[in-house]
Amino acid sequence: MSGSAARATTLLPEGPRVVELGETFSAALAGHLLERMGARVVRVMPAGEVAELDTLGPRLGEEGEGPAAPAVWLRHGKEAVEFDAGSSSSRARLDAVLADADVVLIAGTTASWRARGVDLDDVRRAAGTAVIGHVTPWGDDGSRVDLRSNELVLQAAGGFMKLVGASDREPVRLGGHPLQATAGLLVLDGVLIGLFHRQSTGQSTSFETSEFEAVAHVEWKIASVFQSGAPIDRRGEDGGGPAAVRTRDGHFGLFFTPREWDAMKEVVGDARLDDPRFATPRSRAEHQAELTALFEETTSTMSKKDLYERAQARNIPAGYVATMTDLLASPQYRARAFFRPIEVEGVGSGLLPDAPWAIRTIDDLDEEGAA
């Protein structure tokens, strides 16, 4: 097993045909992962529209004027078809693509597609034997159905920005697209369950989910605490950080709970941490800035990897802020062939993150055992 060929699989029977109707980050991620499982994926894009992926940063190229990096990543290996609702030939082509589909991923609400001149009931009839997954930002009906959405809005509406960051500062957005990516994984789950159901019974199936539902899926602890009647900790109230500290070569996130405080004092090795100001979770929260400054007197002299190993040895949930150079040079990622080469027109060569799995066959295991 070597290279990205070990990640592009044929796990799905007979290379299913997937149609992405419209494009959002979550639906595109589900389609991307299906492509890495061996599916043929066709993107159907409404003519004249600016796709969500093309608006996301960062942009490639020396001047940052090239294509959007998320678009390059999530479209790689897919075919593209432009759809014009006013063209009879375009509609006929869409019907043909849908009739041939094993999976249809619909991105956007029924109302938004109706405004484009597309009836989703007609789509479902045309793709009568397919597994259909429908993902929207807020659901397909209700008071929020017409609201705009993006990762920032989802994190704010879902409460994440009330939990992240220093208690005396403004809320902080988590980097990347974690909630939209989670929605994409939920869509992938639904598709795989639907394909198994179809294989077992011969019947097609469909499901709906929303990116907002992904918030509850990820931060289930908030709902559990609320339902149990316990108080919900706000940023900084648990006295366990997070504390973002400087190191000699970057930054480090100290995530520790009250039960790990003694271990944290061992890592830092500074007797001033025994000061009564830091004796309890609440007092540590009240003196967060002083505590961080004290931490940094030690951590600023250490490399982030040395600090990580010292914290890991004491079972403290902490980690350094990895740069892209760190990720590309990671011995684990390199050993597992996690990145694959790509050529981007007008930009040059680069690396893409591959599928988040590697497939080992019985022959692979036998060869390793013999070695």
NORFENFEN-V344999 format. One record per backbone hydrogen bond with DSSP energy under -1.0 kcal/mol. CO is the residue of the C=O (numbers start at 0). NH is the residue of the N-H. If there is no record, write none. Layout:
CO & NH
CO & NH
This chain:
2 & 5
3 & 6
3 & 7
5 & 358
11 & 14
15 & 39
16 & 101
16 & 102
17 & 41
18 & 104
19 & 43
20 & 106
23 & 27
24 & 28
25 & 29
26 & 30
27 & 31
28 & 32
29 & 33
30 & 34
31 & 35
33 & 38
34 & 37
35 & 8
36 & 11
39 & 17
40 & 78
41 & 19
42 & 80
43 & 21
44 & 82
45 & 48
51 & 54
57 & 68
59 & 65
60 & 63
66 & 59
67 & 71
68 & 72
69 & 73
70 & 74
74 & 77
78 & 42
80 & 44
82 & 46
83 & 86
86 & 90
87 & 91
88 & 92
89 & 93
90 & 94
91 & 95
92 & 96
93 & 97
94 & 98
95 & 99
97 & 100
101 & 130
102 & 18
103 & 132
104 & 20
105 & 134
108 & 112
109 & 113
110 & 114
112 & 117
113 & 116
118 & 122
119 & 123
120 & 124
121 & 125
122 & 126
126 & 129
130 & 103
131 & 206
132 & 105
133 & 208
134 & 107
135 & 210
136 & 211
141 & 144
143 & 146
149 & 153
150 & 154
151 & 155
152 & 156
153 & 157
154 & 159
154 & 160
158 & 161
159 & 162
159 & 163
161 & 234
163 & 171
165 & 168
176 & 180
177 & 181
178 & 182
179 & 183
180 & 184
181 & 185
182 & 186
183 & 187
184 & 188
185 & 189
186 & 190
187 & 191
188 & 192
189 & 193
190 & 194
191 & 195
192 & 196
193 & 197
194 & 198
195 & 199
196 & 200
197 & 201
204 & 131
206 & 133
208 & 135
211 & 214
212 & 216
213 & 217
214 & 218
218 & 221
219 & 223
220 & 224
221 & 225
222 & 226
223 & 227
224 & 229
225 & 228
233 & 236
235 & 238
239 & 255
242 & 253
244 & 251
249 & 246
250 & 320
251 & 244
252 & 318
253 & 242
256 & 259
257 & 260
259 & 263
260 & 264
261 & 265
262 & 266
263 & 267
264 & 268
269 & 272
270 & 273
271 & 274
274 & 277
275 & 278
279 & 283
280 & 284
281 & 285
282 & 286
284 & 287
286 & 290
287 & 291
288 & 292
289 & 293
290 & 294
291 & 295
294 & 297
294 & 298
295 & 299
297 & 300
298 & 301
301 & 247
302 & 306
303 & 307
304 & 308
305 & 309
306 & 310
307 & 311
308 & 312
310 & 313
310 & 315
311 & 314
315 & 317
318 & 252
322 & 326
323 & 327
324 & 328
329 & 333
330 & 334
331 & 335
332 & 337
333 & 336
337 & 353
339 & 351
341 & 349
343 & 346
343 & 347
347 & 343
349 & 341
351 & 339
354 & 356
360 & 364
361 & 365
362 & 366
363 & 367
364 & 368
365 & 369
366 & 370
